[in-house]
Amino acid sequence: MDKIKLSSLEMLALIMMLVLGTSLVISQADASRQDAWIANLLGIIPGVLIFLMYGFLHSRFPGYTLLGYAKLLLGSYLGKALGFLYLLFFLYGASRDLRDNGALIAMKALTRTPIGVVNMIMILTVAYVLYLGIEVLGRTAMLFLVLIIILGAVSLGLLTFSGVIHLSFIQPILGQGWKPVLQAVYQEVWMFPFGETICFVMLLPYLTGKAAGTGIGITAVVLAGLMLVVTVFITITVIGPDLRMRSDFPLQTVISLIRIQNFIERLDVVFIMTAVIGMCFKISIYYQAALLAASELFHIPVKRLILPFAFILLIASLTIAGSFQEHHEEGKAVLVTIFPVFSVCIPLLLVVVALVKPRKKELKRDEQG
């Protein structure tokens, strides 16, 4: 195991940055219309339960990643096969977020720059940070999390003074009943973003000392979830549910409406900063999880894998979909098919096996292996 050490605050910041990531800027829970904020609020509950599951495995097998305790519980061959599938899953997640980032910048900022150039610059930047070490990423996450909170608070204040918040847009509350809200929770919110915390089954073993990974994870999920609830609530009250559904990046539409005395306006740069920072950290965490999985599977040092994986992610991000709309629709399908398998079903299977299988046999088998 590489000598990686993450403090409690660094882990908290990384989890929050993953949860916030793209979910801050990309519309979600559209089917619940003006009740999307309720769907996001309810989504925190399965998010907490999901991380409780990861925390249990971490506490039962301290010092092991998912690949490690999968081999202990399911046998070497099946555990390695499962590890390879997770490697592909992490690479897929990183490539999707890289495509999101490239599409956003190409559409909203560098309109004349090919998306391939944007993606190449981003993935090389992320690769350099990971080459410096996950500890650097953790410390950077703490700084940028504070920055995002400050930007959010300032934006909320400016929106209030701009007089563009209309509480009537969230009415009637539960006008269509609970069904659309619960459908939105199942189809999107519980997997995007909370199911994506599966990446941390690869990082929890690197917590310093005897830090409680479960408590850190749950705290991060709740705090980030509440921030998303506030963001969605404000988005709906500013532009309404219909425009929010039609907008690819509703937060950008909201921020563009900030105008105070013809002095403070055109703050789209705040949206771009928030989006790029969040996506950068999501890519980094998926990327790091893939690196750790590959290193453990093939016994290759992480640093030797960084550049080859950067090339793979760049190519995958450019070929994953023909257009942003196709990419968006594919993402919705993946959230209800592939993500639940990797984020819930397989970890739940490991939890069941861990509860049934005596722990002493597991540890003895590991020592012999």
N, C-alpha and C positions, 0 to 999 in steps of 0.2 A: 504494500500500500504506500503510495506517495506520501511524503511528509507534508500534507496539507492540513492547515489548522484554521478554523473559522470560529470567531467568537460568537456569543449569543446574539449580540446586536447586529453583527455582519450577516448571520443567518436570517435573522428577522427581516433585515432590509432586503436581502436577496429574494426571500419568499414574497414579500410585499411587492417588489418590483416585477416579479413574474406574474403575480395575480393582476396587478394594475396594467402593465404592459400594453398590449393592443386593445384590451377591453375598455380602456379609457376613451379611445378614439374611434373604435368601430362600433356601429350600432348593433345592439343585441336585444333579445326578448321583444322583437317587434310585434309578434302575434298578440301580445297582451296590451298593446297600444298605450293608453295613458296610465295603465297599471304596471308598466315595465319596472318601475322602481320597487313595487311590491314583489315582483318576480325576483329581482336582484336581492332583495332583503331575505326572502325565503331561501334563495340559493345558498346563503351563508350556512344554513343548517346542514345540508349534505356536504358542503365544503369542509365543515368541522368534522363530520363523521368520517369522511375520506381520510383526512389527516390523522385522525385517531387510529385508523387502521395502519397507516404507515408508521406512526409513532409506536404502536404495539410491536410491530416487527423489529423496529430499531431497538426498542428496550429489551426484546427477547434475544436479539442477536447483536449486541453492541460490538462495534468494530467491523461489521459486515455490511456490504452493499446488498441490493436486491439479488444480484448475481450470486453472491456468496451464500446467502441463506436459501436461495432456490436450489443450489447444489446440495446443501445439507438436507433439505426437506424432500426433494424430488429425485435425488440421485445426480451423479455427475453429468451424464449424457443429456438427460432431460433439462437439467439446470442450465447447461451450456447452450442448448437449443433455445431455451427461453431467453437467455441473455442475448443471443444473437438477434432475436426478434425485437427485443427492447432497444438494441443498438440501432436497428433500422427505424424504429418508431421515433427515437430521439432525433435522428438525422432528418426524418420527415418533418417533425415539428419545427426544427431549426430552419429548414428550407422554406417552409410555409411562412414563417415570420420574416425571413429575409425577403421573400416575394412581397409581403405586405409592406415592408419598409420601402422597397424599391418603387412599388406602385404609388405609394403616398408621396414620396419626394418627387417622382417624375411627374405626377399629376398636379401637385400643389406648389412646388418650388422650382425645380430644375426642369422645366417643361421641354427644353430642347436637348436635354441630355438623355442618351439611351439608358434604359433601365439596367442593362448589363453593366454599364460603367458605375452606376450608383450602387448596385449590389456588390460589385467587386471592391469598391472603396470601403463599404460597410463591413464586409466579411474579413478583409485584411486588417481593418481596425480592431475588430473583435478578436481575431487570431492573435494580434500583437498583445492585447490585454491578457488573454489566456496564457500566452507564452511567459508573461511576467509572473503569472500565478493567480490562482483563484482567490488568494488572500487579497490581492490588489483589487480584484473585481468586488470583493466583499466590502472593502473600505470605500471604494468609489460608490457602491450602491447606497451606503449610508449618507454620503454627501448629496447624491442626486435625489434620494428620497426626500430629504429636507427641502431641496430646491423645488420639487414637484408640489409638495405641500404648500410652500410659500406662494408659488405661482397660482395654485388652485384657490387659496384664500384671497389673494389680490384680485383674481378674475371674478370671484363671487362678489366681492365688494364693488367692483366696477360695474358688474351687471346690475346690481341693486341700484346704484346711483344712476345708471342709464335708463332705468324705468322700463326695462323690457321683460321683466318677470311677471307672468300672469298666472296666478294660482288657479284660475278657472279652467286652464288647460288640462288639469289632472282630474277634472270632474266629468262624469260621475265616477267616483271611486268604486271599483268592482261593478261597473255598470253592466258588464257581460257575464258576471258571476266569476267563480273561482276557476272554471275549466281552462280558459285561455292563459291564466296566470300559471297554473300548474303545468300546462303543456309547455309554456315557455321555459319554466324551470327545468323540465326534463329534456327538452330538445336543445337547449343552449346553455343556460346559466350554470348548471351543476358541473358540466364538463368544461365550459369556457366562461370563466377561467379556472375554476377550482380543481377540475380534474387534471389540469396541467401541472399541479404540484407533485405529480408522480416523479418528476425529475429529481426531487429531493431524496428519493430512496437511494440515490447514488451519492448524495452529499452529506446526509445526516451523520454518517460514521466519522466525519472529519470535524465535528464539533469539539472544541477544546474542553478539557477537564471532564466534569460530570454534568455538563449542561443538559437540561431536560429538553430534548428535541421535540417531544409532543407538545409541551406547553408553549414553546417558542413558535411552533408551526400553527397551533390553534390561535394564538394571539395575533400572528401575522395575517391569517385568513380572515379573522373577524375585523381587524382594523382596515385592511385593504377592501374587504367586502363593504364595509360601511362607507368608505370613500367612494366606491362605485355607486352605491345607492344614492348618495348626495349628488354625484355627477349626473346620473340618469334623471333624477328628480328635477334638477335645474335645467337640463336639456329639454325635458318635456314642457316645463313651465315657460320656457323662452320661445321655442319654435313650434310647440305643439306636437302631438303624436303623428299626424299625417306627414308633415315635413321631415320629422325625424326618421320615419320609415323610408322615405324616398332618398334620404341623404346617405352617401357612402361614409362620410365623416361628419356626423352631426355636431360634434364638439367644435369643429372648425367653423361651422355655420353659426353656432352660438357666439363664439368669441368675436367673429367678424361684426356682430351687432353692437359691440361696445363702442359707444360714442358719447363723450362728455364735452360739451361746449366747443366742439370742433377742435379740441386740443388733444384729447386722448382718443385715438381711433386707429383702425387698421392694425389690430394686434394679432394678426394671423401668425406672426412669428412665435407667439406663445404656444399656439397649438402645434406648430412644427417642432418646436423644442421638446414639448411634452411627448409627442408621438415618437420622435427619433430616440429620445432617451429611453422610453419604455420598451420600444421594440429592440433596441440594442441590448438591453439586459435580458430580454426573453431569448433572443438568439444566443447570447452568451451562455445562459444556463442550460438550454437544450444542447448546445454545442459541447459544453463541459461534461454533461451527463453522457453524451455519446463517446467522448474521449475516454472517460473513466471506464465505460462498459467495454470498449474495444481494447483498452490497455489490460483490463482484467482477463478478457477472453483470450487474447493473443500474446500476452506477456511482452508487450512493446511499450517502452516509455511514452508517457503522454505527449511530451514535447516533439517526439518524432512523428506523431500522428497529426499534429496541428495543421500543417500546410496541406497534406493530402486531403484531409477532411474539409479544409477551406475550399479546395477545388471542387470536391464532390458537392458541397452545399451550394456553391455558385452555379454549377451546371443544373442541379436539381431545381433551384429557384427559378431558373429561366425556362425550364421545360415542364414545370408542374402543372401549368394551365395556359391556355391560349390567350385569355383575356382576364381582366380583373373580375368581371362579373362571373365568368366560369370558375375562377379561383374561389370566389365568395360562395357560390353554390356548392362547390365540391367540399368546402369547409363545413357547411351545414350538414351535409351527408355524413362526413367523417365523424362529426360530433356525436351522432346517434348510433354509429356502427363500430368504428375502430376504437375510439377513445374509451368508451365504457369497458371494453375488454381489457385494455392495458392499465387503465387507471383504477378500476374497481374489481372486475371479475378475477383476474389473475392474483392480485394482492389478497383478495378475500379468500381464494383457494389456499394461498400460502398461510393465511391466518388460521384457517380451519385445520390444515395439516399440522401446524405448529401446536395447536391446542390438543390435538389427538396424540401426536407423537411425543414420547418422553424426551425431555431436554437432554438428559444425560447421554442417551444414545446418539443424539445429534452431535454433541461435542466430542464424544469418543470417536465417532466415525470421522469427524473432521481431523482429529489428531492423527489417526491412522492414515488418512488420505494425504 
